[in-house]
Amino acid sequence: MSQLRSWFTENSTLVAFLGAQSVAIILGAASLLTYAVKLENRVFTMEHRGAEYTVARMQAIEQRITVTEQRIEQNTRSIERVVDALTRDIPVPRPAPAPR
């Protein structure tokens, strides 16, 4: 026992370094475990809540696209009516007869 104590006193720097290194390794492993648990929790949340949210969001986007397409069709019809009304009274020149 006295040899062990004398070895520890002679190599106190080495013992302190090894102790600090083992504490750092344990803290690193705990940090990795914490990160893995948080990541798994996020994945679980996205799998359960994210799907519903994504579907609702896509439906809202599709609804806006449908409304936009309807407005485009209405605007196209309005433009065609305006163009027809404005070009109705324009005389169309007849092509000149071809020379023989």
Contacts in CASP RR format, 6 or more apart in sequence:
PFRMAT RR
TARGET T0000
AUTHOR 0000-0000-0000
METHOD contacts of the structure
MODEL  1
MSQLRSWFTENSTLVAFLGAQSVAIILGAASLLTYAVKLENRVFTMEHRG
AEYTVARMQAIEQRITVTEQRIEQNTRSIERVVDALTRDIPVPRPAPAPR
8 15 0 8 1.000
END
